[in-house]
Amino acid sequence: MLDPKLVEEKPALLKNSLKERGFKEMLKDADSFLKLRKEWRDLKTKVDKLRHQRNVVSKAINEAIKAGKKQEAAKKKKEARKVSGGVKKADDRISEIEKRLNILSLEFPNLAIDLPKKDKVLKEVGKIKREKWMKSYEEIASSLNLMDFNSSVQMSGTGFYTLIGEGAKLERALTNFFLDRGKKQGYNEISPPLLVTERAMVNSGHLPKFKEGMFSTQDGLYLIPTSEVPLLNLYAGKTLREEQLPIYLTAFSPCFRVEKGATRGYMRVKQFTKVELLKFVRQEDSFEELDKMLKDVTETLKLLEIPFRTKLLSAEETGFAAAKTYDLDVYAPGSNEWLEVSSVSNCTDFQARRARIKYVTKKGERKFVHTLNGSGLAIPRTFIAILENLQQKDGSIKIPKALKSYFGKDKISGG
């Protein structure tokens, strides 16, 4: 949610951001928002004056009654009823405007400021190696008996998978490795709920914008699309002290998304596992903290011995709740694709305004925290990149040195 005062003072910020993000159809909504805010302010001023007038008239009625001036008291009562009617009419209209403003404010994305017009690759790490003998992850998984796609599709439909034997073991190894990396980097591990309320999804920015992409239950709860949602809502409605910040959290969870393009496989799926990173920080520290989070994720990726790149996203590609996002993509030679395994984002005060998360400065000022999130990392595509980059000519998969103690072996050989 945007700061309405900022939008009023600098309407061009919102309008330019909508254009850059590809939401030109919402420019009329921006004009409506500004018009309604003006009407709301004017009515608030009018109501204050009317209430003051009502108080003055009430006082005059009491004085007239005490003085025995019945006609004057009756006249003042008539005036009071007229003023009260004006107050009610204005209050009703204010209520209508506030409902409409709330709907509009939930539709607007975060402001995109000083972002490139096109995605910008900032850095590539590791040497890309493509050999004719290299296989795709599906071929590798089949030959080493790591996955079962057919049974999964039969029982659940497209977009689901089953990991088997050393495939399941590799997922567990990656999960524990990522969580331990987060702990070393200062993140506190949390095990959150997988079902959350509609309010929690609104707080994170996933609703109402992405309702069609969410799974919901018969009693109105939502399966989380990422553990960012429950981690953020741990502090919903709370006011922190400045000295409590920054707060670093991490969590592993299954993630559930209505992936319309989901097919048989492990690339685009409706259920997958991920380790999430989330921060609550002071406003003035958020972009420095974004750089730190990016470094945390890239340092973890380096230990996996697979090629990856860092990309600054354009305004059009930046997520709804984010003001600035870096994507980290791993290269999969067998599939000949770059695969996103993490998006590291600064959401500034956008989520905090929705979730009402504030902090009190040492000077006693109340401010909204800034929130940041990133995958540390998403497991399926990291899994694919390991299989395809570290496959050997004999058909086995080399396990990265940093992962050996978690996996318990130095290679996957099947059988």
N, C-alpha and C positions, 0 to 999 in steps of 0.2 A: 504494500500500500504506500502511495506517495504522500509526501507532506503537502497538504492542501494549500498552506500558506505560501510555500515555495512555488507551487503551480500558479497561484494567483499573482505573485510578484513577478515571476518570470515564465509566462505562458509559452514562450517560444521554446523553452527547454523540453516541455512535454510534446509539443507539436513536432519539433525537429527529431526528437527521439522516436516518435511513432513512425515518422517517414523513414528514418534510417533502419528501423526494425522491420519495415515492410507492413506496417499496420495503417496504411493511408486511409482505409475505410473507417478508422476510429477518430479521424480528425473532427468529424461532426460531433462525436461524443465529447471530445475535448472542449469544443465550443459550448456544448450543453452544460458541461460540468462548470465552466467558468461563469456562465449565465446564472445557473442555479445557485452557485456560491454567493454571487452578488445579491440575488434576491433573498437568500437566507440571511446574509449579514444585515440587509436593509430591514427585514422583518424582525430580526432580533432587536435592532435599535428601536423599531416602532413599538414592539411589545414592552420593552423597558420603559418607554415613555408612557404608554397606556397604563401600565401597572402603577407607575408613580402618580399618574392622574387619578387612578382609582383610589389610591391611598389618600390623596388630597380630598377627593369627593367624600370618601367614607368619614374622614375627620370632620368635614363640613356638615355631614348628616348628623353626626353625634352632637355637634355644637348646636345645630338648629333644634334638635329634639330637646336638649337641655334648656334651651332658651324658650321653649314652647312655641316655636315657629313651625307649625305643622305644614303649612303650604310650601314653605321653602324646603323643608325636609323631604316632602313628597317630590318636589321638583328635582332635588339632588339625587333621590333614589332612582328616578327615571334616567337621569344622566349616568348614574353608576351602572344601571342595567345595560345601557348603550355601550359604555366603556368595556364592561365585562364581555359583552357580545363581540366587540372588536378584538379583545384579547383571545377569546376562544377561536375565532375565525383565523387569526394570525397563527396561533399555536397549532391548529389543525394543518394549516398550509406548511408550517415549519416541519411538522412531522412527515408530511408527504415528501417534502424536498429532501429531508435527511435520508429517507428510505431510498430515494432515487440516487442521491449522491453516494450512498453506500454501495449500491449496485454498480454504478459507474466506476467508483474507485477500485473495486475488485477486478474490473476488466482491464485496467491499465497496467502494462508491464513496467518494470523498473526503468529508470532513466539510463539511456546508453550515452555516455559522454566520452568523446575523444577515442572512439574505437575505429579500426580500419574498415574500409568499404568492402574489402575481401579478407577472408581468413589469411593469416600471415604465419608461415612456418618460421619459427625463431631459431630452432636448433635441432640437429639430428645427432643421435648418439648411437654408436655401434655400426658395424659393417654389415651391409645387406649382402646376403649370400644366396644365390639361386642356382641350383644345379638341375640338370635334366632328370636325374634320378629321384629328386625330391617329390614326396607325395603330399596330398592335402590331408588335413586333420581327419577327415572322414575315412580316408583310406587307411591312415595310421591307426585310428581308433578301432576300425574293423579288424585289421590284421593282428593287433595286440589285445583285442577283446576288452576295450576300455569303456565302451558305451553301447547302449541298446536303444536305438531310435524307434524301431518297429513296434516293440511292445509299448513304448511310451505313447506313440501316436494312437495305438489301438485302445489304450485305457484312458487317455486324456485328450487326444486330438493333436493337431499340429502345434508347434511351439513348446513342446515338452520333451524331456530327455531323461535317461537313466544312466548314471555312471556306475561302472562295474569294477570290482577288484581294484587293480592299481589305478584305474581312473578315479574311483571314489577316494582312494588313498591320496592321490595327487591333489584333489580338491581340498581335502582336510589339511594336507601339508601346507598348501598355499594360504588357507585360512589362518592357521596358527602362526605362520611366518608373518603375514600382514599384521595380525593383532600384536605380535611381539614387537614388530618394527614400530607400530604406533605407540606402544608403551615406552619404548626407548626414546621416542621423539616427544614424549610428554603428554600423550593423550590418555585419558582415563577410560578404561573399558567399561561399557554398559551393555546389558542384555535387555533390550526393550520389548514392549508388546509388538505383535505383528498385525493387530487389528486396532484401528483408531477411529475416533469420531469424525463427523463431517467438519466440525469446528477445527479440529487439529489439522485436517487437510487444507482448510481455508487459510489457516495460519501460515503454513509452509508455502502457499502459492499454487498448490496443485489443484485446488478447487476455487472458483467454478470453472476455470479455463480448461482443465484437462479431464473433466468428468467422464467423457467417453473412453478415456484410456485407463480408467480405474476399475478394479473389481470390488463390488460391494456385497454385503450380506443381507439376508432377509430382515434383519433388525437394524439396518441403517449404518452399520460399521463398514469401514473400508480396509481392505488388505493393503499393507504399505507398499508403495512403489520403490521405496528406498528407506533405510533406517534414518535418513536425514529428518523425516517427518516426526517420529517419536523423540529423537534426540532434541530437536528444536523445542518440542512441546514440554519437555521436562521443566522448562523455565517459563512457560506461558503464564502471563498475568503476574509475574513476580518482579520485584524491584531489588536489584543487587547493589552492593557497595562497590565503588570504584576499585578498592583494593582486592576484591574477589576476582577481578578480570586480569588477564584473559582466562577463559575456561576452555580447555581442550577435551573433546570427547571422541571416542571411537566405538564402533559396534559392528558385529557381524550379523547378517540376517539374510534369509531368503527375501527376494523382491518380486512383486507381482505386477504385471502390466498387460493391458489388453493390446498386444502387439499385432496390429492388423496385417502386417506383412510377414508374420511368423510362418515358417515352413518347417519341414523335417530337417533337423540339424541342431547345431549348438550356437549358431551365430545370432539369429533373431528369435528370441524365445519369450514366453509369457511368464516363466518362473526361472529365476537365476539367483546365484549367491553373490554377495558383495560385502566388502569391509568398507565402512563409511568413516569419514573424518568430519568433525564439525567444531567450529569455534564461536565463542561469544567474546567480543573484544570492545575496547573503547573506540569511539568514532575516529579519533585521530590516528589510531594504530592500524586500521583495517587493511590498507593497501600494503603496508609493510608485512602484516600477518599473511596476506595473500601470497606474497613472495616466499615467505617461510613455508607455507603449506605446499606450494609448488615444489620447493626444494625437497621437502620431506618425501613427496611422491616420486620425484625423479631419482632420488637417492635409493629408494626401494627398487625402482625399475632397473637401475644399473646393476644391482646384485643378481638379477635374474638372467643376465648375459644374453639378452635379446635386443635387437635394434628397436629404437623408438624415437619419436620426434615430439617437440613441444610446439604448440600452435596457439596463437592469440586469435580468438574468434572475432568475426565481424559483428556489427550490431545486429544484423539480420539473423545470425546464427546463435547469438547469445541467448541463454535460457531466459524464460519469462521473469523469474525473480532476481536474476543476476544483473549487476551493473558492469561486471568485467569477468571474463572466463578464459581460462587456458585449457585446451584439450591436450591430453597425452595419448598418442596413437602408437601401437606396436605394429611392426611389420610381420606379415605372415607370408613367407615365400611360396609355400605350397598352394595357397589360395591367391597369391599375388595381390594382396590387399593390405591397406593400412586400417587397423582396427582400433577404435577408441576404447581405452580401458579406464580413463578417468577424465572428469571435467572438474577443474578446480575454480571455484567461483567466489567472488565477493558480492554478497547480496545487500551491502550497506544496511540501511535501517528498514528496508522494504518488508522483510518478514517480521522484524521486531515490532513494527507498527501494527501489523495484523494480530500478532500474538501478545501485544502489550508487554513487551519485555524491556524494562528500563534499568538504569543504574543511577545512583546518586554520586556526584563527584565530591571531591574533598572540600570543594567550595559550597556544597549544598545544592548544586544545580541538578535537575532531573533530565536525563537524556535517554534516548533509545539506544540500545546496544547495536553494534553491527554484527551480522552473522556471516560466516563463511562455511562452505562445505566442499568436499571433494571425495572421490572414490579412492580408497587406499588399499586394494584396488578391486575392480570388478573381475570376478574369477573366470567366467567362461572364455572371454577373448584372450586373457592372459594365458590360460590353459592351452588354447589353440596355438598361440604364438610360441609357447614352449615346445609343443609337439612338432611344429613345422620348422622352427629354427634349429632345434637341438636334435633333430632326427639324424641317425647315423646310417651309413650304407648297408650295414647288416640288419637294418630294420628296427634297432633299439632306439631309445630316447635317452640322451644324456641328461642327468639331473644337475641343475646349477649347484655350484659349491655351497652357496648360502642356504640351499634348500635340503641338502643331503641329510642333515641331522633330523629334519622334520619328516622326510620321506623314508629314511632308514636304509636306503640303497643308493648307489651312484648311477643307476640306470633303470629304465623300464624295458623289460625284454619280453613281456607277455608270458603266456603259458600258465 
